[in-house]
């Protein structure tokens, strides 16, 4: 098996002779003595027989066998990693394709949203112009409610009847308008039913329309008290006013402690078509119910102080003296306790009424005067003295009226 040329043995390093038993490594091609290979005679003969039969055989030296083993292990790891990479690549490819599809879908949605936005902007602009045109067409209109339906079924005749009915309203509120001059057009709206349909009336000028609206509240004191006159509002205007009440209700739920302590609340104020949110005094609150004056808060002192007699009255600074009571005049008091007893109820009633009137007048003008304890005691003492003098005068018959009234 050895060639003619000598080769060093891989095991001992000595030359391998042609006549000696030797074998070449299939991987590196270097030769090695049979004894140095550690092969048994049976194995060596088997390899020789295989070479003679097939012309090829396999044997590897220790170095090549060790390398082949490591190489095979590394090759297996590489194959495994390659398979993982292929799997990841396939998965990434699928995800990339899915992302591409999602991107296309998002792009399509964006395109649709843009078209919808552009369409909404156009519709919004058209709606805005339509609303402006609608408001402009209604700016001289009035809506009159609860006016009796016309008798005639003919449209023209019924329209004339309604015009005359509307014209009869103007004198009731102090306006000398002729219906044929002030009313440009009138028509009933809605379907006939148990109740009269509203009448939409177009007035000649906006100024005259404003005057009618301002005086419409005077109908409450006439035989036409059931008739109502309101401005002609668009659907959006009516909806906006309804939403104001909802906003006010929501704000009242979230009032601050400071506002609650002051009995403040949100409400909707202003005429129809011009309503707005405003914050004011809660008139339904027990602390402010029935009170008058600036801001609804009672100022000054109460009409009667606790612990005082029923016939003593704590009045304001502008209260009239007992002797100047206009209801009693300058008539002198009659003698005797009976006369005094007869005059005492009158004194109490008239004095309370006078004090109440003066106190109310003081509250309505928004007076900021606050009474100190010293002034209060002085007024109480003065009133008790006056009441005492009245009683004594009733017993003695003394005339307490001013000299010029005697």
C-alpha positions as CSV (number, residue, x, y, z in Angstrom):
1,X,0.0,0.0,0.0
2,X,2.9,2.3,0.5
3,X,4.3,4.3,-2.4
4,X,7.8,4.0,-3.8
5,X,8.8,7.3,-2.1
6,X,9.5,7.1,1.6
7,X,7.2,9.1,4.0
8,X,7.8,9.7,7.6
9,X,5.5,7.7,9.9
10,X,2.9,9.8,11.7
11,X,3.5,7.7,14.8
12,X,7.2,7.1,15.1
13,X,8.6,9.5,12.5
14,X,10.6,6.8,10.7
15,X,10.4,6.4,7.0
16,X,7.7,4.2,5.7
17,X,9.2,1.6,3.4
18,X,7.5,0.1,0.3
19,X,7.9,-3.4,1.7
20,X,6.6,-2.6,5.1
21,X,3.0,-2.8,6.4
22,X,1.6,0.7,6.4
23,X,-1.6,2.7,5.7
24,X,-2.4,6.2,4.5
25,X,-4.9,8.5,6.3
26,X,-7.9,9.1,4.1
27,X,-8.2,12.7,5.3
28,X,-4.7,14.1,5.5
29,X,-3.0,11.5,3.1
30,X,0.0,10.9,5.4
31,X,1.3,7.4,6.1
32,X,1.6,5.5,9.3
33,X,3.1,2.1,10.2
34,X,0.6,-0.7,11.1
35,X,2.3,-1.0,14.5
36,X,2.0,2.7,15.1
37,X,-1.7,2.8,14.2
38,X,-2.7,0.3,16.9
39,X,-4.8,-1.7,14.4
40,X,-5.1,-5.4,14.8
41,X,-4.2,-7.8,12.1
42,X,-7.9,-8.6,11.4
43,X,-8.8,-4.9,10.9
44,X,-5.7,-4.2,8.8
45,X,-6.5,-7.2,6.6
46,X,-10.1,-6.0,6.3
47,X,-9.0,-2.6,5.1
48,X,-6.6,-4.1,2.6
49,X,-9.3,-6.4,1.2
50,X,-11.7,-3.4,1.0
51,X,-9.1,-1.4,-0.9
52,X,-8.4,-4.3,-3.4
53,X,-12.1,-4.8,-4.0
54,X,-13.3,-1.2,-4.3
55,X,-10.1,0.8,-4.9
56,X,-11.0,3.0,-2.0
57,X,-11.1,2.6,1.7
58,X,-11.4,4.8,4.8
59,X,-9.0,5.2,7.7
60,X,-8.2,8.3,9.6
61,X,-5.3,9.1,11.9
62,X,-5.8,10.2,15.4
63,X,-5.4,13.9,14.6
64,X,-7.7,13.8,11.6
65,X,-10.2,11.7,13.5
66,X,-10.2,14.1,16.4
67,X,-10.5,17.0,14.0
68,X,-13.3,15.3,12.1
69,X,-15.2,14.7,15.3
70,X,-14.9,18.3,16.4
71,X,-15.7,19.4,12.8
72,X,-18.8,17.2,12.7
73,X,-19.9,18.7,16.0
74,X,-19.4,22.2,14.8
75,X,-21.0,21.4,11.5
76,X,-24.1,20.0,13.4
77,X,-24.3,23.2,15.5
78,X,-23.9,25.3,12.3
79,X,-26.7,23.3,10.6
80,X,-28.9,23.8,13.7
81,X,-28.2,27.5,13.7
82,X,-28.8,27.7,10.0
83,X,-32.1,25.9,10.5
84,X,-33.1,28.4,13.2
85,X,-32.1,31.3,11.0
86,X,-34.1,29.9,8.2
87,X,-37.1,29.5,10.5
88,X,-36.7,33.0,11.8
89,X,-36.3,34.3,8.3
90,X,-39.4,32.6,7.3
91,X,-41.3,33.9,10.3
92,X,-39.9,37.4,9.8
93,X,-40.9,37.2,6.1
94,X,-44.4,36.3,7.1
95,X,-44.5,39.1,9.7
96,X,-43.1,41.6,7.2
97,X,-45.8,40.6,4.8
98,X,-48.4,40.9,7.5
99,X,-47.0,44.3,8.4
100,X,-47.2,45.3,4.8
101,X,-50.8,44.2,4.6
102,X,-51.5,46.2,7.9
103,X,-49.7,49.2,6.5
104,X,-51.8,49.0,3.4
105,X,-55.0,48.7,5.5
106,X,-53.9,51.7,7.7
107,X,-53.1,53.7,4.6
108,X,-56.5,52.9,3.2
109,X,-58.2,53.9,6.5
110,X,-56.2,57.1,6.5
111,X,-57.3,57.8,3.0
112,X,-60.9,57.2,3.9
113,X,-60.6,59.4,7.0
114,X,-59.1,62.2,5.0
115,X,-62.0,61.9,2.5
116,X,-64.4,61.8,5.4
117,X,-62.7,64.8,7.0
118,X,-62.8,66.8,3.8
119,X,-66.4,65.8,3.3
120,X,-67.2,66.7,6.9
121,X,-65.4,70.1,6.6
122,X,-67.4,70.8,3.4
123,X,-70.7,69.7,5.1
124,X,-69.8,71.8,8.2
125,X,-69.1,74.8,6.1
126,X,-72.4,74.2,4.2
127,X,-74.2,73.7,7.5
128,X,-72.7,76.9,8.9
129,X,-73.8,78.9,5.9
130,X,-77.2,77.3,6.0
131,X,-77.6,78.1,9.7
132,X,-76.5,81.7,9.0
133,X,-79.0,81.9,6.1
134,X,-81.7,80.4,8.3
135,X,-81.1,82.8,11.1
136,X,-81.0,85.7,8.7
137,X,-84.4,84.7,7.3
138,X,-85.9,84.5,10.8
139,X,-84.4,87.8,12.2
140,X,-87.7,89.6,11.7
141,X,-90.0,86.7,12.6
142,X,-92.1,86.2,15.7
143,X,-93.9,83.0,16.8
144,X,-97.3,83.6,18.4
145,X,-98.8,80.7,20.4
146,X,-102.3,79.9,21.4
147,X,-104.2,82.1,18.9
148,X,-107.5,80.7,17.9
149,X,-107.6,78.8,14.6
150,X,-109.3,80.6,11.7
151,X,-112.8,79.6,10.8
152,X,-112.3,79.6,7.0
153,X,-110.7,76.6,5.2
154,X,-109.5,78.8,2.4
155,X,-105.8,79.5,2.7
156,X,-106.0,83.2,1.7
157,X,-109.0,83.9,3.9
158,X,-107.5,81.9,6.8
159,X,-104.3,83.9,6.4
160,X,-106.3,87.2,6.6
161,X,-108.1,86.0,9.7
162,X,-104.8,85.2,11.4
163,X,-103.5,88.6,10.5
164,X,-106.4,90.3,12.0
165,X,-106.1,88.1,15.2
166,X,-102.4,89.1,15.4
167,X,-103.2,92.7,14.8
168,X,-105.7,92.6,17.8
169,X,-102.7,91.8,20.1
170,X,-100.8,95.0,19.4
171,X,-103.3,97.4,21.1
172,X,-103.3,95.1,24.2
173,X,-99.6,95.8,24.7
174,X,-99.8,99.5,24.0
175,X,-98.6,99.5,20.3
176,X,-100.7,101.3,17.7
177,X,-99.7,99.1,14.8
178,X,-102.0,98.3,11.9
179,X,-101.7,94.7,10.9
180,X,-101.6,95.4,7.1
181,X,-98.7,97.8,7.7
182,X,-96.7,95.9,10.3
183,X,-97.2,92.3,9.2
184,X,-95.4,91.4,6.0
185,X,-96.4,87.7,6.0
186,X,-98.0,85.2,8.4
187,X,-98.5,81.4,8.3
188,X,-99.5,78.6,10.5
189,X,-96.9,75.8,11.2
190,X,-97.6,72.2,12.1
191,X,-100.6,69.9,11.7
192,X,-104.0,70.7,13.0
193,X,-104.9,69.2,16.3
194,X,-106.7,69.8,19.5
195,X,-104.6,72.9,20.3
196,X,-104.1,75.9,18.0
197,X,-101.1,75.8,15.8
198,X,-98.4,78.5,16.3
199,X,-98.3,81.4,13.8
200,X,-95.1,82.6,12.3
201,X,-95.3,86.3,11.7
202,X,-92.8,88.4,9.7
203,X,-92.6,92.0,11.0
204,X,-91.7,94.9,8.7
205,X,-88.6,95.9,10.6
206,X,-86.3,94.5,13.3
207,X,-86.9,97.5,15.5
208,X,-90.6,97.0,15.5
209,X,-90.1,93.3,16.2
210,X,-87.9,94.2,19.2
211,X,-90.6,96.5,20.6
212,X,-93.2,93.8,20.3
213,X,-91.0,91.3,22.1
214,X,-90.2,93.8,24.9
215,X,-93.9,94.5,25.5
216,X,-95.1,90.9,25.1
217,X,-95.0,90.4,28.9
218,X,-97.8,92.9,29.2
219,X,-100.2,90.4,27.8
220,X,-100.2,88.7,31.3
221,X,-102.4,91.5,32.6
222,X,-104.9,91.4,29.7
223,X,-107.6,89.1,28.5
224,X,-105.0,87.7,26.1
225,X,-102.9,86.3,28.9
226,X,-102.8,82.9,27.4
227,X,-101.2,84.2,24.2
228,X,-97.4,83.9,24.0
229,X,-95.0,85.8,21.8
230,X,-91.4,84.5,21.3
231,X,-88.7,85.0,18.7
232,X,-88.4,82.5,15.8
233,X,-85.3,80.4,16.6
234,X,-83.6,77.8,14.5
235,X,-83.3,74.2,15.7
236,X,-79.7,74.7,16.6
237,X,-80.5,77.8,18.7
238,X,-83.2,75.9,20.6
239,X,-80.9,72.9,21.1
240,X,-78.1,75.2,22.4
241,X,-80.4,76.8,25.0
242,X,-81.5,73.3,26.2
243,X,-77.8,72.3,26.5
244,X,-77.2,75.4,28.6
245,X,-79.6,74.1,31.3
246,X,-77.7,70.8,31.3
247,X,-74.4,72.6,31.6
248,X,-75.8,74.6,34.5
249,X,-77.0,71.5,36.2
250,X,-73.6,69.9,35.9
251,X,-71.8,73.0,37.2
252,X,-74.2,73.1,40.2
253,X,-73.2,69.5,41.1
254,X,-69.6,70.6,41.3
255,X,-70.0,73.9,43.1
256,X,-67.1,74.9,45.4
257,X,-67.5,75.1,49.1
258,X,-67.2,78.9,48.9
259,X,-70.1,79.1,46.5
260,X,-72.2,76.8,48.6
261,X,-71.5,78.9,51.7
262,X,-72.7,82.0,49.8
263,X,-75.8,80.2,48.5
264,X,-74.7,80.7,44.9
265,X,-75.8,78.6,42.0
266,X,-75.5,78.5,38.2
267,X,-78.6,79.3,36.1
268,X,-79.6,80.3,32.6
269,X,-80.7,84.0,32.2
270,X,-81.6,86.2,29.3
271,X,-84.4,86.4,26.7
272,X,-85.1,83.7,24.2
273,X,-82.3,83.5,21.6
274,X,-79.9,85.4,23.9
275,X,-79.7,83.1,26.9
276,X,-76.4,82.7,28.7
277,X,-75.0,81.0,31.8
278,X,-74.7,83.1,34.9
279,X,-74.0,82.6,38.6
280,X,-76.3,84.2,41.1
281,X,-78.1,83.7,44.4
282,X,-79.9,80.5,45.0
283,X,-83.5,81.8,45.5
284,X,-84.8,78.4,46.4
285,X,-82.5,78.1,49.4
286,X,-84.3,78.4,52.7
287,X,-81.8,81.0,53.9
288,X,-82.7,83.4,51.1
289,X,-86.3,82.4,50.3
290,X,-88.6,85.4,50.6
291,X,-85.8,88.0,51.3
292,X,-85.4,91.1,49.2
293,X,-82.7,93.6,48.7
294,X,-79.5,93.8,46.7
295,X,-78.2,90.2,46.0
296,X,-81.3,88.8,47.8
297,X,-79.6,89.2,51.2
298,X,-81.6,90.9,54.0
299,X,-79.6,93.7,55.5
300,X,-80.2,95.7,58.6
301,X,-81.9,94.3,61.7
302,X,-85.1,92.2,62.1
303,X,-88.4,93.9,62.8
304,X,-88.7,92.3,66.2
305,X,-85.9,91.5,68.6
306,X,-85.9,88.3,70.7
307,X,-87.0,88.8,74.2
308,X,-88.9,92.0,73.6
309,X,-92.6,92.5,74.2
310,X,-95.1,92.1,71.4
311,X,-95.9,95.8,71.6
312,X,-92.3,96.9,71.2
313,X,-90.8,97.2,67.7
314,X,-87.2,97.3,66.8
315,X,-87.2,99.5,63.7
316,X,-84.6,100.8,61.3
317,X,-82.8,104.1,61.5
318,X,-85.5,105.7,59.2
319,X,-88.5,104.5,61.3
320,X,-91.0,107.2,62.3
321,X,-91.5,108.1,66.0
322,X,-94.7,106.8,67.6
323,X,-96.1,110.3,68.0
324,X,-95.7,111.0,64.2
325,X,-97.6,108.0,63.1
326,X,-99.7,109.2,60.1
327,X,-102.4,106.6,60.8
328,X,-103.0,108.0,64.2
329,X,-102.7,111.7,63.2
330,X,-102.9,114.5,65.7
331,X,-105.9,113.1,67.6
332,X,-105.1,113.2,71.4
333,X,-105.2,110.0,73.3
334,X,-108.5,109.4,75.3
335,X,-108.3,109.2,79.0
336,X,-108.3,106.0,80.9
337,X,-106.9,102.5,80.6
338,X,-109.6,101.5,78.3
339,X,-108.7,104.1,75.8
340,X,-105.0,103.1,76.1
341,X,-105.9,99.5,75.5
342,X,-107.9,100.5,72.4
343,X,-105.0,102.4,71.0
344,X,-102.3,99.9,71.8
345,X,-103.2,97.3,69.1
346,X,-103.3,100.2,66.6
347,X,-99.9,101.4,67.8
348,X,-98.5,97.9,67.4
349,X,-99.9,97.2,64.0
350,X,-99.2,100.6,62.4
351,X,-95.7,100.8,63.9
352,X,-94.8,97.3,62.6
353,X,-96.1,98.2,59.2
354,X,-94.3,101.5,59.1
355,X,-91.1,99.8,60.3
356,X,-91.4,97.0,57.8
357,X,-91.9,99.5,55.0
358,X,-88.9,101.6,56.0
359,X,-86.8,98.5,56.6
360,X,-87.8,97.0,53.1
361,X,-87.0,100.4,51.5
362,X,-83.6,100.3,53.2
363,X,-82.9,96.8,52.0
364,X,-84.1,97.5,48.4
365,X,-81.7,100.5,48.1
366,X,-78.9,98.2,49.1
367,X,-77.9,100.1,52.2
368,X,-74.6,98.9,53.7
369,X,-75.2,100.4,57.2
370,X,-74.6,97.9,59.9
371,X,-75.8,98.6,63.4
372,X,-73.5,98.3,66.3
373,X,-74.5,96.8,69.7
374,X,-74.5,100.3,71.3
375,X,-76.9,101.7,68.7
376,X,-79.2,98.6,69.0
377,X,-79.4,99.0,72.7
378,X,-80.0,102.7,72.4
379,X,-82.9,102.1,70.0
380,X,-84.4,99.4,72.2
381,X,-84.2,101.7,75.2
382,X,-85.7,104.6,73.3
383,X,-88.6,102.5,72.0
384,X,-89.3,101.1,75.4
385,X,-89.4,104.6,76.8
386,X,-91.8,105.7,74.1
387,X,-94.1,102.7,74.7
388,X,-94.0,103.5,78.5
389,X,-94.9,107.1,77.8
390,X,-97.8,106.0,75.6
391,X,-99.2,103.9,78.4
392,X,-98.7,106.6,80.9
393,X,-100.4,109.1,78.6
394,X,-103.3,106.7,78.3
395,X,-103.7,106.7,82.0
396,X,-103.2,110.5,82.6
397,X,-104.9,111.8,79.4
398,X,-101.7,113.6,78.4
399,X,-101.5,114.6,74.7
400,X,-98.2,113.4,73.3
401,X,-98.8,114.8,69.8
402,X,-96.4,117.5,68.6
403,X,-97.5,121.1,69.5
404,X,-98.3,121.9,65.9
405,X,-100.7,119.0,65.7
406,X,-102.6,119.6,68.9
